[in-house]
């Protein structure tokens, strides 16, 4: 019996064509990435600006897989201003 080696895919990205693209803003490519041991979803778009004959230009976004979908859009935003509470605002 041969010993199977575990494949280390840390710091690697795999993408493929998005067969569920329904509108122009949907990613052209989807995939997976593992960066420093954390798993991410990859979304990538073809870009026309800066492209040349030999290679397309891609813009990609990584979204942490463990992150709730409704929180994904808020990952790079600054925290909200703290609420100021004064004695005048307390009803008792």
C-alpha positions in Angstrom: 0.0 0.0 0.0 1.4 3.4 -0.9 1.4 6.3 1.4 -0.7 9.3 0.2 0.8 12.7 0.7 -1.6 15.4 1.8 -1.5 18.2 -0.8 -0.8 21.7 0.6 -2.8 24.3 -1.3 -2.0 27.1 1.1 -1.5 30.5 -0.6 -3.0 29.2 -3.9 -6.0 30.3 -6.0 -8.1 28.3 -8.4 -10.6 30.0 -10.7 -12.8 28.9 -13.6 -15.4 30.4 -15.9 -18.7 31.5 -14.2 -21.4 29.5 -15.9 -24.1 31.3 -13.8 -23.4 34.8 -15.0 -26.8 36.4 -15.6 -26.0 40.1 -15.7 -23.0 42.2 -16.8 -22.0 42.9 -13.2 -21.7 39.3 -12.2 -18.1 37.9 -12.1 -16.7 36.4 -15.2 -14.8 33.8 -13.1 -15.4 32.2 -9.7 -13.2 30.1 -7.5 -11.5 29.3 -4.2 -8.4 30.5 -2.4 -6.5 29.5 0.7 -4.4 32.3 2.2 -2.5 31.8 5.4 -4.7 28.8 6.2 -8.0 30.7 5.7 -10.4 29.8 2.9 -11.9 32.4 0.6 -14.4 32.7 -2.3 -12.8 34.3 -5.4 -14.8 36.5 -7.8 -12.9 37.9 -10.8 -13.9 40.2 -13.7 -12.3 40.8 -17.1 -11.2 44.4 -17.5 -10.9 46.1 -20.9 -8.7 49.0 -19.7 -5.0 48.2 -19.8 -5.6 44.9 -21.7 -3.2 43.9 -24.4 -3.2 41.2 -27.1 -1.2 38.7 -25.1 -3.0 38.8 -21.7 -6.3 39.8 -20.3 -6.5 42.0 -17.3 -8.4 40.6 -14.3 -9.7 42.3 -11.2 -10.4 39.9 -8.3 -12.1 40.0 -4.9 -11.6 37.6 -2.0 -14.4 37.0 0.5 -13.8 35.0 3.6 -15.9 31.8 3.4 -16.7 31.8 7.2 -18.1 35.3 6.9 -22.0 35.6 7.0 -23.2 36.7 3.5 -25.0 39.8 4.9 -21.8 41.0 6.5 -19.6 40.5 3.4 -20.3 44.0 2.1 -19.2 45.6 5.3 -15.7 44.2 5.7 -13.8 47.3 4.6 -16.0 50.0 6.1 -15.0 52.0 9.1 -16.9 51.5 12.4 -19.9 53.7 13.1 -19.5 56.7 15.3 -20.2 55.9 19.0 -23.6 56.9 20.3 -23.4 59.8 22.8 -25.6 59.2 25.9 -26.3 62.1 28.2 -28.4 62.4 31.3 -30.9 64.5 29.3 -31.5 61.6 26.9 -32.4 59.1 29.6 -36.2 59.1 30.2 -36.1 58.4 33.9 
